[in-house]
Amino acid sequence: MNDEVSPRLPGGTMRGRPRRRRPGRPRLLCAAGCVLAALAVVPACGSSKSPAAVSSTTSTAAATTTSASSATLPEQSPATLAACAADAKSVEVAVEAYMADHGAYPSPPTQWSASTYTMNYLPLTAASDGGPFLHIAPGTSSYVIEYDMAGHIWIAPPGQYPTTYNPGQDFDLHPDICLAAVQ
């Protein structure tokens, strides 16, 4: 009989005993947390304080002219950009969960504005009618996230509350829209 026993046997056992898993969060949540943490650490494009230069060159047979202008981009915190994307994804998941439960997308009760923003999230945040699908409406200090009854999610700069859907601000069509909206 061989006294040497392999430390790990096929099937995840160790010396004849089944391996125990540690209690805790499911692996999916841990993976999502790692992704969000990585997004918060990775600097975003356009987060520099230095001006972005734009130049153009015009050439003719007689002369060549070059002109340059610069524009200063606002500094964008990588953490705020990650929060914007995470909030937009949370709203998207809540809207889809509402659709799955009710057979139709939620409809904001009134037109979007600063005074109606929180109220327009009531179909998603109310603890009635199968909800809440979303814990709380996203904040508006750095960006504004809106939805409509067609299931569109769009992001606008803070203080701007578009009353209708704008495909140019759509989160699904432009996953990097937070770069343009966050201030």
C-alpha positions in Angstrom: 0.0 0.0 0.0 1.3 3.4 -0.9 1.6 5.8 2.1 1.8 8.9 -0.1 -1.5 10.6 -0.7 -2.0 13.3 -3.2 -3.0 16.6 -1.4 -5.8 17.2 -4.0 -7.8 14.4 -5.4 -10.1 14.6 -8.4 -13.5 16.1 -7.7 -12.2 18.8 -5.4 -11.4 16.6 -2.4 -8.4 16.9 -0.2 -7.1 13.6 1.3 -10.5 12.0 1.0 -12.5 14.9 2.5 -14.8 17.1 0.4 -13.6 20.7 0.1 -15.7 23.2 2.1 -16.6 26.5 0.6 -16.4 29.6 2.7 -19.7 31.3 3.5 -20.1 34.7 1.9 -21.2 36.5 -1.2 -21.8 34.7 -4.4 -19.0 34.7 -6.9 -20.9 36.9 -9.3 -21.2 39.7 -6.8 -17.5 39.5 -6.0 -16.7 39.7 -9.7 -19.0 42.7 -10.2 -17.4 44.4 -7.2 -13.9 43.8 -8.7 -14.9 45.3 -12.0 -16.3 48.4 -10.3 -13.2 48.7 -8.2 -11.1 48.5 -11.4 -13.2 51.1 -13.1 -12.7 53.5 -10.2 -8.9 53.1 -10.4 -8.4 53.3 -14.1 -8.1 56.9 -15.3 -10.7 57.9 -17.9 -9.9 59.5 -21.2 -10.3 63.3 -21.0 -9.6 63.4 -17.3 -6.6 65.6 -17.8 -6.5 69.2 -16.8 -4.4 70.1 -19.8 -6.2 71.6 -22.8 -7.0 69.5 -25.8 -5.6 70.9 -28.9 -7.4 71.1 -32.2 -5.5 72.0 -35.3 -6.3 72.3 -39.0 -4.1 72.6 -42.0 -5.2 74.3 -45.3 -3.0 73.8 -48.3 -3.2 75.5 -51.7 -0.7 75.7 -54.6 0.6 79.1 -53.3 0.7 78.7 -49.5 0.1 76.4 -46.6 -1.7 77.8 -43.5 -1.9 76.1 -40.1 -4.2 77.3 -37.3 -4.7 75.8 -33.8 -7.2 76.3 -31.0 -7.5 74.7 -27.6 -10.4 73.9 -25.4 -10.1 73.0 -21.7 -12.0 69.9 -20.8 -13.5 69.6 -17.3 -11.7 67.3 -14.9 -13.7 64.1 -14.5 -13.2 61.9 -11.5 -12.7 58.2 -12.5 -14.8 57.3 -9.5 -17.7 59.6 -10.6 -17.5 58.2 -14.2 -17.7 54.6 -12.7 -20.6 55.7 -10.5 -22.4 57.1 -13.5 -22.0 53.9 -15.4 -23.0 51.8 -12.4 -26.1 53.9 -11.7 -27.2 53.8 -15.4 -26.8 50.0 -15.4 -28.8 49.8 -12.1 -31.6 51.8 -13.7 -31.4 49.6 -16.8 -31.7 46.5 -14.8 -34.6 47.9 -12.7 -36.5 49.0 -15.9 -36.0 45.5 -17.4 -37.1 43.8 -14.1 -40.2 46.0 -14.1 -40.9 44.9 -17.7 -40.5 41.3 -16.8 -42.9 41.6 -13.9 -45.5 43.9 -15.6 -45.2 43.1 -19.3 -44.6 46.8 -20.1 -41.9 49.3 -19.3 -42.5 51.8 -16.5 -43.8 55.2 -17.5 -42.5 58.2 -15.6 -45.6 59.9 -14.0 -44.8 63.3 -15.4 -42.3 65.2 -17.6 -38.7 65.2 -16.4 -37.5 68.2 -14.4 -35.5 69.0 -11.3 -38.7 69.1 -9.2 -40.2 65.9 -10.6 -37.0 63.8 -10.8 -37.5 61.7 -7.7 -41.2 61.4 -8.2 -40.6 60.0 -11.8 -38.6 57.1 -10.2 -41.6 56.0 -8.0 -42.7 53.3 -10.4 -39.2 51.7 -9.8 -38.6 52.6 -6.1 -42.1 52.1 -4.6 -42.4 49.0 -2.3 -45.8 48.2 -3.9 -46.9 46.5 -7.1 -44.0 44.0 -7.1 -41.3 46.6 -6.2 -39.0 48.1 -5.4 -37.0 47.4 -8.5 -34.5 50.2 -7.6 -33.5 51.2 -4.0 -33.4 54.9 -4.6 -33.3 57.3 -7.6 -29.8 58.1 -8.8 -28.3 61.4 -7.6 -28.2 64.5 -9.9 -25.1 66.4 -8.6 -22.8 65.0 -11.3 -25.2 63.6 -14.0 -28.9 63.0 -14.6 -30.2 59.6 -15.6 -33.7 59.3 -17.1 -35.9 56.6 -18.7 -39.0 56.4 -20.7 -41.9 54.1 -21.4 -40.1 52.6 -24.3 -37.3 51.3 -22.1 -34.7 53.9 -23.1 -32.1 55.0 -20.6 -30.3 58.2 -21.2 -27.8 60.4 -19.4 -27.6 64.2 -19.4 -25.2 66.6 -17.7 -26.3 67.8 -14.2 -29.0 70.4 -14.2 -30.3 69.3 -17.6 -33.6 67.4 -17.7 -34.5 66.6 -21.3 -38.2 66.0 -21.5 -37.9 63.6 -24.5 -35.5 60.8 -25.4 -32.3 61.7 -27.2 -30.6 58.8 -29.0 -27.3 60.7 -28.7 -27.5 60.4 -24.9 -28.6 56.7 -24.9 -26.7 54.5 -22.5 -27.0 51.4 -24.6 -26.1 53.0 -27.9 -23.2 55.0 -26.3 -21.7 53.1 -23.3 -19.2 55.9 -22.8 -21.9 58.6 -22.6 -20.8 59.3 -19.0 -17.6 60.9 -20.4 -19.8 63.6 -22.0 -22.4 63.9 -19.2 -20.4 63.9 -16.0 -19.4 67.3 -14.7 
